[in-house]
Every structure is written in C-alpha cells, then in structure tokens.
Amino acid sequence: MPRFDVDLCRVSPEHYITGKAAINFPWPEATTGGWHHLSYWDREAGQVKVSLAGIHYPDTSAYFGDFGVIDASQKLRRRGWAIDHGIYIADHFRAAADMVLAWAFGQSKHCNVELSDWFPEDEDQCYILHLLTSATDKMSDSQRDRIKQWAQSQLR
C-alpha cells in the first residue's frame, strides 16, 4: 500500500493531510515547519504527494479531536490550485504530533521528528511537548514510555 496519495480526492475533515506534506505546507504567517514544499506541493506540475490521517497515518482524533486541522481550500485556491471540495490540512503542530504518535504506536526504534528542525522557538517546542503530554493518559504504558523517551531526547 502506498504511503501517500498523489491527488487530493480523498481529503476530508477525517482524512486530512498530515505528516511531512503538512509540515512543509507554507503558511505565510508561521515561523514553524519545513521548507521543502515543492517536494509535496508542485502546482505547476499539478502534483501533490500527501499522507492522510486515518489512511497513511493513524487516526489520532481520539487524542487531539479536530485541534489543528485547518480548512486550507481558500489558501490553495489563492495559490492557483483548482480545488472542488474542502481541503483540510494539519497545522505544523498537529502534523508533528501525528508523526510522533505514529512512531509511538509502531515498532521503529528511531523517531524521525526532531523538534528543533521545524520549531526553532523554545516556546513552540514546549507547546508541542505539552500537546503530546496531554494525550498520554489515553495511551498504553509502552506508548507512553516511548513518548516520554522521545520527549527527553528533544530537550538535550
């Protein structure tokens, strides 16, 4: 099964864009996130490479509700994308939290989320750590331990 979609057909509020495509979505007012948007959002070629919550990533709504899921349809239209339905994207905080939870729920030893890469301000790093910590009461002991281990690695 592919780890991403190459169009926006399946995007919905429940299956919003998350992961690296969301981290690299350029929100003009944001100081967070990645800078490789053309790897995921190539309007001139009419191509996207997006991961969807509940399809390519776990459904994390039980942990975060709809927090950080934004209707980006207007922003995409203003950038020249032909959009015929609502396009929902995780903000940078939600996308990173989804990525960390996907790792915590899996078996990989290494989490590929390094907060300092996408959140240069200490305040932003504390915010996402708080967001993740608020979700740990709904996790298994092993998942909670993995989140704690990862969080400690981010504070070094």
C-alpha positions in Angstrom: 0.0 0.0 0.0 1.4 3.4 -0.9 2.4 5.7 1.9 0.9 8.8 0.2 -1.7 10.0 -2.3 -0.8 11.8 -5.5 -4.0 13.8 -5.7 -6.4 15.5 -3.2 -9.5 13.4 -4.0 -9.7 11.6 -0.6 -9.0 14.6 1.6 -11.8 15.3 4.1 -12.0 16.6 7.6 -11.5 13.0 8.9 -8.8 12.2 6.3 -6.9 15.5 6.5 -3.4 16.0 5.1 -0.7 15.3 7.8 2.9 14.2 8.1 5.6 15.8 6.0 3.3 17.3 3.4 1.6 19.2 6.2 4.8 20.2 7.9 6.1 21.5 4.6 2.9 23.4 3.7 3.9 27.1 3.6 1.7 29.1 6.0 2.9 32.6 5.4 2.3 33.7 9.0 4.1 30.8 10.5 7.7 30.6 11.7 7.4 26.8 12.1 7.5 24.0 9.7 9.8 22.8 6.9 10.9 24.5 3.8 10.6 21.7 1.2 7.1 22.5 0.0 7.9 21.8 -3.7 8.6 18.1 -2.8 5.0 17.8 -1.8 3.1 20.7 -3.4 4.1 21.3 -7.1 1.2 23.3 -8.5 2.9 24.0 -11.8 3.2 20.2 -12.5 -0.3 19.7 -10.9 1.2 17.1 -8.5 1.0 16.5 -4.8 2.4 13.9 -2.5 0.3 13.8 0.6 -0.3 11.5 3.6 -3.8 11.3 5.0 -4.8 10.8 8.6 -6.7 7.5 9.1 -5.3 6.1 5.9 -1.5 6.5 5.7 -1.2 7.7 9.3 -3.1 6.6 12.4 -6.4 8.3 13.2 -5.3 10.5 16.2 -8.7 12.2 16.7 -9.2 10.2 19.9 -6.2 12.1 21.3 -6.5 15.5 19.8 -10.0 15.9 18.4 -10.0 18.3 15.5 -7.4 20.5 17.1 -5.0 21.9 14.5 -7.0 20.7 11.4 -7.5 23.7 9.1 -9.6 24.1 6.0 -6.9 25.3 3.6 -9.1 25.4 0.5 -9.0 29.2 0.1 -5.3 29.3 0.6 -4.8 26.7 -2.1 -7.2 28.5 -4.5 -5.3 31.7 -4.0 -2.1 29.9 -4.9 -3.7 28.7 -8.2 -4.8 25.2 -7.3 -8.1 24.1 -8.8 -10.0 22.9 -5.7 -13.5 21.5 -6.0 -14.0 20.4 -2.4 -12.8 21.2 1.1 -9.1 20.5 1.6 -8.1 20.0 5.2 -4.5 20.2 6.4 -3.0 19.7 9.8 -1.1 22.8 11.1 2.5 22.3 11.8 1.9 21.4 15.5 -0.8 18.8 14.7 1.3 17.3 11.8 4.3 16.8 14.1 2.2 15.4 16.9 0.6 12.9 14.4 4.1 11.9 13.2 5.2 11.3 16.8 2.1 9.3 17.7 2.5 7.2 14.5 6.0 6.4 15.7 4.9 5.7 19.3 2.2 3.3 18.0 4.7 1.5 15.8 7.8 -0.6 16.3 10.6 1.6 14.9 13.4 2.4 17.4 14.0 5.9 16.0 11.5 8.7 15.6 12.3 10.9 12.7 10.8 14.0 14.3 13.4 16.5 15.6 11.6 19.5 17.0 14.4 21.9 16.5 14.3 21.2 12.7 10.7 22.5 12.4 10.1 24.5 15.6 13.1 26.9 16.2 11.5 28.8 19.1 11.6 27.2 22.6 8.0 28.3 23.1 6.8 26.3 20.1 8.8 23.2 21.2 7.2 23.5 24.7 3.8 23.8 23.1 4.1 20.6 21.1 5.5 18.7 24.0 2.5 19.9 26.1 0.2 18.8 23.3 1.7 15.3 23.2 1.8 15.0 27.0 -1.9 15.8 27.2 -2.6 12.8 25.1 -0.5 10.2 27.1 -3.3 9.4 29.5 -5.1 7.7 26.7 -2.1 5.6 25.7 -0.8 2.2 26.7 2.2 2.1 29.1 4.6 1.2 26.3 3.3 4.0 24.1 3.5 6.5 27.0 7.1 5.3 27.7 8.0 5.9 24.0 6.6 9.4 24.0 8.5 10.2 27.3 11.7 8.8 25.9 11.4 10.8 22.7 10.5 14.0 24.6 13.6 13.6 26.8 15.7 13.3 23.6 14.3 16.6 22.4 15.3 18.5 25.5 19.0 17.8 25.1 
